[in-house]
Amino acid sequence: MQRSLEQEVAHLKRRLEREKKARESAEQLLDDYAKKTFIANEKLRDAVAEVEHKQQEIEFFVKSTTQSTTAENNQTLVESLLELSATFIDAKFAASFYSKNGIQCASPSIIINSLNSIAISSVEELIPFDIDGPLPNWCIQELAPSISSAESTWLVYLNFKYVDGVDGWLVMLIDSPTIDEEKLYILDSHIAQLRHSLEKLNNDVLRKNESKKAVTLKDELSEARKQLTMADRMSSLGILASGVAHEINNPLAFISANNKYLKHALLPAIAELRNLVLTIDDLAIRESILENNLLSLEDAIGEVLQDNMEGLERLSKISDSLRTFVHTGGQQFSKVDLNQVVKKSLKVASFSKEYRQAVDVVLLEHEALVQANSGEIEQVLLNIIINAIHATKEGGAVCITVLSEGKYFLVNVKDEGIGICEENLSKIFSPFFTTKAVGQGTGLGLAISKNIIEAHGGSLEVESKLGQGTCFTIALPKVMTAVNAEAME
């Protein structure tokens, strides 16, 4: 008995030891997994921060390039690019100064001044107006405590040739413990662009040559816009068709054929079997056949086959609609009825997995004809409708209305969703700006949509209040008809 008890104790000790080792092994695995998860999250955060940083750089370059190519005179060019630079580097003070033969020759043009403790005269004294030639890079100087109440204020400046005999100076003050030198490197290319643009503005011969280059650049930008339009179209298609397998038509074809075969072969066979039963004299055999499930399921089988056929037809319509949406249709403009475009866009939007609530539609009783590329207008409407559906996921109605107003037809897409804050309202048409999570939006849809509508001679406007909803309004010129002319009289 004693020996049996000792064996039991030894057995329990070995079991306890095994469980202890297993627990330690599990804890080690869990610890390793936690470490790996932490490292992966850190890398993901770094990647997101890097993407946001690159997006900021791209937006800066896009805006600076636009300002450089559209400025009408030197002063407008200098002030607009200085404002962009100050915003990009988060400067608290920004001004342009001018000097001739090493002496300040004009009053500074102050763009930003949120440091009231900084005296302009104190800043002027720190600028080396007598330097001969352009500075290769931005110069950085930490200001003495007596000039600024901030703990660390940095003076950043650089010069350029404004006009013959006059130099310009871009001067900024930055409150920061350290200077972001990477941003200054980006601003170096910005200054190179400024100098080059000023040279073009000051030289008539170069301006004529550059006008030819501008035509080429415009064509390249137009081609780039077409490619972006197609990329956004394919991105939208990817979202809408996430639940649809590739090459859906082939399996649909043979499934539909098999279903038709079953319907035309199985149901008549069951009917013949039922008729055959009536001719059998042997009661036992007749009852045995009548008890067969095949005869009792005749109506159910017919209904199932019919349901299959209706489902297959719906899948075929979805596939056809998506294929039509992908097709660009070239760049041909033709008479398009906005009533029909709205119906088609809403039908495609209904295939989205985000589509939950009903959308109210109010169309004109007569045709709303515009001269347009129907595929592009469908793309714009689809983009805005999908945005409205996303905005009302937590509740709220969506309404699409076609209106006639003067020389234009209007399409209003109004939702009672989350709305857009005032800060973001001025940015939503900017390329790459998006409030969606990473991987859910490119920030190109609305920018491309605005370009498409303006290329049609129309306009795309937005009104929104946070927490109350948003209304996008598309305005397109009418194709004049007898109905339109009578309505305008």
C-alpha positions in Angstrom: 0.0 0.0 0.0 2.9 2.3 0.9 4.6 1.5 -2.3 1.5 2.2 -4.3 1.2 5.6 -2.7 4.8 6.5 -3.4 4.3 5.5 -7.1 1.2 7.7 -7.2 3.2 10.6 -5.7 6.0 10.1 -8.2 3.6 9.9 -11.0 2.0 13.2 -10.0 5.4 14.8 -9.6 6.3 13.8 -13.1 3.0 15.0 -14.4 3.4 18.3 -12.6 6.9 18.7 -14.0 5.6 18.1 -17.6 2.9 20.6 -17.1 5.4 23.1 -15.7 7.6 22.7 -18.7 4.7 23.0 -21.0 3.5 26.2 -19.3 7.0 27.6 -19.4 7.2 26.7 -23.1 3.8 28.3 -23.8 4.9 31.4 -21.8 8.1 31.6 -23.9 6.1 31.3 -27.1 3.7 34.0 -26.0 6.5 36.3 -25.0 8.2 35.7 -28.4 4.9 36.4 -30.2 4.4 39.6 -28.2 7.9 40.8 -29.0 7.4 40.1 -32.7 4.0 41.8 -32.6 5.5 44.8 -31.0 8.3 45.0 -33.6 5.8 44.6 -36.4 3.5 47.4 -35.0 6.5 49.7 -34.7 7.5 49.0 -38.3 3.9 49.6 -39.4 3.8 53.0 -37.5 7.1 54.0 -39.0 5.8 53.1 -42.5 2.6 55.1 -42.0 4.6 58.1 -40.8 6.9 57.8 -43.8 3.9 57.6 -46.2 2.4 60.7 -44.5 5.7 62.5 -44.8 6.1 61.6 -48.4 2.5 62.7 -49.1 3.2 66.1 -47.5 6.3 66.4 -49.8 4.3 65.5 -52.9 1.6 68.0 -52.1 4.2 70.7 -51.6 5.9 69.9 -54.9 2.5 69.8 -56.7 1.5 73.2 -55.3 4.9 74.8 -55.8 5.0 73.6 -59.5 1.5 75.0 -60.0 2.4 78.4 -58.6 5.7 78.5 -60.6 3.9 77.9 -63.9 0.8 80.1 -63.3 2.3 83.2 -61.6 1.7 86.4 -63.6 4.5 88.5 -62.2 7.6 88.3 -60.0 6.0 89.6 -56.8 3.1 87.1 -57.0 5.5 84.3 -57.6 7.9 85.2 -54.7 5.1 85.8 -52.2 3.1 82.6 -53.1 6.2 80.4 -53.0 7.3 81.9 -49.8 3.9 81.2 -48.2 4.1 77.6 -49.4 7.6 77.3 -47.9 6.6 78.8 -44.6 3.6 76.5 -44.3 5.7 73.5 -45.3 8.3 74.1 -42.6 5.8 75.6 -40.0 7.4 79.0 -39.8 6.0 81.6 -37.4 7.4 84.5 -39.4 7.9 84.8 -43.2 8.8 87.9 -45.2 10.6 88.8 -48.5 13.3 91.5 -48.5 15.0 93.3 -51.4 18.5 94.8 -51.8 20.4 96.7 -54.4 24.2 96.9 -54.3 24.3 95.4 -50.8 21.7 97.9 -49.4 18.1 97.3 -48.6 16.1 99.1 -51.2 12.4 98.4 -50.4 10.1 97.7 -47.6 9.8 94.0 -46.8 6.6 92.1 -47.8 5.4 90.3 -44.7 3.5 87.1 -45.4 3.3 85.5 -41.9 3.9 87.2 -38.5 2.7 85.3 -35.5 5.7 86.3 -33.4 4.7 89.7 -32.1 7.9 89.9 -29.9 10.1 89.9 -33.1 11.0 93.4 -34.3 11.4 93.7 -38.1 14.4 95.9 -37.7 16.1 93.2 -35.6 15.6 90.7 -38.3 16.9 93.2 -41.0 20.1 93.6 -39.0 20.8 89.9 -39.3 20.5 89.6 -43.0 23.8 89.9 -44.9 22.6 92.1 -47.8 26.2 92.7 -48.9 26.9 89.1 -49.9 28.0 88.9 -53.5 26.3 86.2 -55.5 23.6 83.6 -54.6 23.8 81.5 -51.5 24.0 77.8 -52.4 21.8 76.6 -49.5 19.6 78.0 -46.8 21.5 79.7 -44.0 20.5 78.9 -40.4 21.2 81.0 -37.4 19.9 80.6 -33.8 18.6 84.0 -32.5 19.9 85.5 -29.3 17.4 85.3 -26.3 17.0 89.0 -26.3 15.4 89.0 -29.8 12.8 86.3 -29.1 10.9 85.2 -26.0 10.9 81.6 -27.3 13.4 79.1 -26.0 14.7 78.2 -29.5 14.0 80.5 -32.5 15.9 79.9 -35.7 16.5 82.4 -38.5 16.5 80.8 -41.9 17.2 82.8 -45.1 18.4 82.5 -48.7 18.7 85.0 -51.6 17.9 85.0 -55.3 18.1 87.3 -58.3 14.7 89.2 -58.4 15.3 91.5 -61.4 18.5 92.9 -63.0 20.4 94.7 -60.2 18.0 93.7 -57.4 18.3 90.7 -55.2 15.5 89.2 -53.2 15.7 87.5 -49.8 13.3 84.9 -48.4 13.4 85.1 -44.6 11.7 82.8 -42.1 11.7 82.4 -38.3 11.0 78.9 -36.9 10.2 78.0 -33.3 11.6 74.5 -32.7 14.1 72.8 -30.5 15.9 71.6 -33.6 15.8 72.3 -37.4 14.4 69.7 -39.7 17.3 69.6 -42.2 15.5 67.2 -44.5 12.8 69.7 -45.1 15.5 72.4 -45.8 16.9 70.0 -48.5 13.5 69.9 -50.1 13.2 73.7 -49.9 16.6 73.9 -51.7 15.0 72.4 -54.8 12.1 74.7 -54.2 14.5 77.7 -54.4 16.1 76.4 -57.5 12.6 76.3 -59.0 12.0 79.9 -57.9 15.2 81.1 -59.4 14.4 79.3 -62.7 10.9 80.7 -62.8 12.1 84.2 -62.2 14.6 83.9 -64.9 11.8 82.8 -67.3 9.6 85.8 -66.3 12.5 88.2 -66.8 13.6 86.9 -70.2 11.2 87.4 -73.2 13.1 85.0 -75.4 13.1 82.3 -72.9 9.4 82.9 -72.2 8.6 82.2 -75.9 10.7 79.0 -75.8 9.1 77.9 -72.6 5.6 78.5 -74.1 6.3 75.6 -76.5 7.5 73.5 -73.6 4.3 74.4 -71.7 2.2 72.9 -74.6 4.2 69.7 -74.4 3.9 69.6 -70.6 0.2 70.2 -70.8 -0.1 67.2 -73.1 1.9 65.1 -70.8 -0.2 66.2 -67.8 -3.3 65.4 -69.8 -2.0 62.0 -70.5 -1.1 61.5 -66.9 -4.6 62.6 -65.9 -6.1 60.0 -68.2 -3.9 57.3 -66.7 -4.9 58.5 -63.2 -8.5 58.4 -64.2 -8.2 54.9 -65.4 -6.2 53.9 -62.3 -9.0 55.4 -60.1 -11.6 53.6 -62.2 -9.9 50.3 -61.7 -9.5 51.0 -58.0 -13.2 51.6 -57.7 -13.9 48.5 -59.7 -11.7 46.5 -57.3 -13.8 47.6 -54.4 -17.1 46.9 -56.1 -16.0 43.5 -57.5 -14.3 42.2 -54.4 -16.9 39.4 -54.1 -17.0 38.6 -57.8 -14.6 35.9 -59.1 -12.4 36.5 -62.1 -13.8 35.3 -65.4 -17.2 34.8 -63.9 -18.9 34.5 -67.2 -17.4 31.0 -68.0 -18.7 29.2 -64.9 -22.0 31.2 -65.2 -22.4 29.8 -68.8 -22.0 26.1 -68.0 -24.0 26.4 -64.7 -26.8 28.1 -66.5 -26.7 25.4 -69.3 -26.7 22.6 -66.7 -29.6 24.2 -64.9 -31.6 24.5 -68.1 -30.8 20.8 -69.0 -32.0 19.6 -65.5 -35.2 21.7 -65.9 -36.0 20.3 -69.3 -34.9 16.7 -68.6 -35.8 16.1 -65.0 -39.2 17.6 -64.7 -40.7 15.8 -67.8 -39.2 12.6 -66.6 -40.9 12.9 -63.2 -44.2 13.7 -64.9 -43.8 10.6 -67.1 -43.0 8.5 -64.1 -46.2 9.8 -62.4 -48.3 8.9 -65.6 -46.6 5.5 -65.7 -47.8 4.8 -62.1 -51.4 5.2 -63.2 -51.0 2.3 -65.7 -49.6 -0.2 -63.1 -52.2 -2.6 -61.9 -50.2 -4.0 -59.0 -51.2 -2.0 -56.0 -48.1 -2.7 -54.0 -45.8 -1.7 -56.8 -47.8 1.5 -57.4 -47.7 2.5 -53.7 -44.0 1.8 -53.6 -43.4 4.1 -56.5 -45.7 6.8 -55.1 -43.8 6.8 -51.8 -40.6 7.6 -53.6 -39.3 11.1 -52.6 -38.7 12.0 -56.3 -42.4 12.3 -57.0 -43.1 14.2 -53.8 -40.4 16.7 -54.5 -41.6 17.5 -58.0 -42.9 21.0 -57.1 -39.9 21.8 -54.9 -37.4 20.7 -57.6 -39.2 23.0 -60.1 -39.0 26.0 -57.7 -35.3 25.3 -56.9 -34.4 25.2 -60.6 -36.4 28.4 -61.2 -34.7 30.2 -58.3 -31.3 29.0 -59.7 -32.1 30.5 -63.1 -33.1 33.9 -61.5 -29.9 34.0 -59.5 -27.8 33.2 -62.5 -29.5 35.9 -64.5 -28.8 38.4 -61.7 -25.1 37.4 -61.6 -24.9 37.8 -65.4 -26.4 41.4 -65.1 -23.9 42.3 -62.4 -21.0 41.0 -64.5 -22.3 42.9 -67.6 -22.6 46.2 -65.6 -19.1 45.9 -64.1 -17.6 45.1 -67.6 -19.4 48.2 -69.0 -18.1 50.3 -66.2 -14.5 49.2 -66.8 -14.8 50.1 -70.5 -13.5 53.6 -70.9 -15.5 54.3 -74.1 -12.7 56.5 -75.5 -12.8 60.3 -75.2 -15.8 60.8 -77.5 -18.4 63.4 -76.3 -22.0 62.8 -77.2 -25.5 63.8 -76.0 -26.0 62.2 -72.6 -29.2 62.1 -70.5 -28.2 62.7 -66.9 -31.4 60.9 -65.7 -30.0 57.7 -67.3 -26.5 58.3 -66.1 -27.8 58.6 -62.5 -29.8 55.4 -62.8 -26.8 53.4 -64.2 -24.3 54.8 -61.6 -26.7 53.9 -58.8 -27.2 50.4 -60.1 -23.4 49.8 -60.2 -23.1 51.4 -56.7 -25.7 48.9 -55.4 -23.2 46.1 -56.1 -20.9 47.4 -53.4 -20.7 45.4 -50.2 -21.1 48.8 -48.3 -24.5 49.3 -49.9 -27.1 48.8 -47.2 -29.7 51.6 -47.1 -32.1 52.7 -49.9 -31.1 55.8 -51.9 -33.9 58.2 -52.8 -33.8 59.4 -56.4 -35.7 62.4 -57.9 -35.3 62.7 -61.7 -36.6 65.3 -64.2 -39.7 64.4 -66.1 -38.0 65.3 -69.3 -34.5 64.5 -70.7 -31.6 66.3 -69.1 -29.3 66.3 -72.1 -25.6 67.4 -71.8 -22.6 67.1 -74.1 -20.3 64.7 -72.3 -18.3 61.5 -72.1 -20.9 59.2 -70.3 -18.2 56.9 -68.9 -16.4 59.8 -67.2 -19.6 61.3 -65.7 -20.6 57.8 -64.5 -17.2 57.6 -62.8 -17.7 60.9 -61.0 -21.2 60.1 -59.9 -20.2 56.6 -58.7 -17.3 58.1 -56.7 -19.6 60.6 -54.9 -22.4 58.1 -54.3 -20.0 55.6 -52.8 -18.6 58.3 -50.5 -22.2 59.2 -49.5 -22.9 55.5 -48.7 -19.7 55.3 -46.6 -20.7 58.5 -44.7 -24.1 57.1 -43.7 -22.9 53.7 -42.5 -24.0 54.6 -39.0 -27.4 56.0 -40.2 -28.8 58.8 -42.3 -30.5 59.1 -45.7 -28.9 59.6 -49.2 -30.8 61.4 -51.9 -29.9 62.1 -55.5 -31.7 64.9 -57.3 -31.5 66.1 -60.9 -32.4 69.8 -61.4 -32.6 72.3 -64.2 -31.2 75.8 -63.4 -30.6 78.4 -66.1 -28.1 77.1 -68.6 -27.1 74.2 -66.5 -28.4 70.8 -65.3 -27.5 70.0 -61.7 -27.0 66.7 -60.0 -27.2 66.9 -56.2 -25.9 64.0 -54.1 -26.9 64.8 -50.5 -26.4 62.6 -47.5 -27.2 62.9 -43.8 -24.0 61.3 -42.7 -21.0 62.3 -40.6 -20.2 65.5 -42.6 -16.8 67.1 -43.2 -15.1 69.4 -40.8 -14.3 73.0 -42.0 -10.6 72.4 -41.8 -10.8 69.5 -44.3 -13.5 71.0 -46.5 -11.0 73.2 -48.4 -8.6 70.2 -48.9 -10.9 67.5 -50.2 -10.3 68.3 -53.9 -6.5 68.3 -53.4 -4.6 65.3 -54.8 -3.7 62.5 -52.3 -5.8 64.1 -49.5 -8.0 61.5 -47.8 -9.5 61.0 -44.3 -9.9 57.3 -44.9 -7.8 54.7 -43.2 -4.6 53.5 -44.9 -5.5 51.1 -47.7 -9.1 52.2 -48.0 -8.6 55.3 -50.2 -6.0 56.9 -52.5 -7.1 60.5 -52.1 -7.3 60.8 -55.9 -11.1 60.2 -56.5 -12.4 63.7 -55.8 -9.4 65.5 -57.3 -9.9 63.5 -60.6 -13.7 64.0 -60.4 -13.3 67.8 -60.2 -10.9 67.8 -63.2 -13.3 65.7 -65.2 -16.3 68.0 -64.6 -14.2 71.2 -65.3 -13.0 69.6 -68.5 -16.7 69.3 -69.5 -17.2 73.0 -68.9 -19.0 72.4 -65.6 -18.3 72.7 -61.9 -18.2 70.5 -58.8 -19.0 72.1 -55.5 -19.5 70.8 -52.0 -21.3 72.0 -48.9 -21.0 70.2 -45.6 -21.4 70.6 -41.8 -19.8 68.2 -39.3 -22.4 65.8 -37.9 -25.2 67.1 -40.3 -24.2 65.8 -43.7 -22.8 66.7 -47.1 -24.1 67.8 -50.5 -22.1 67.6 -53.7 -23.4 69.5 -56.6 -22.4 68.7 -60.2 -23.3 71.4 -62.8 -23.0 70.7 -66.5 -24.0 72.9 -69.5 -27.3 72.0 -71.1 -27.7 70.8 -74.7 -30.3 73.3 -75.8 -33.6 71.7 -76.9 -37.2 73.0 -77.4 -38.0 71.9 -73.8 -34.9 73.7 -72.3 -35.5 76.9 -74.3 -39.2 77.0 -73.2 -38.2 76.4 -69.6 -35.7 79.3 -69.7 -38.1 81.8 -71.2 
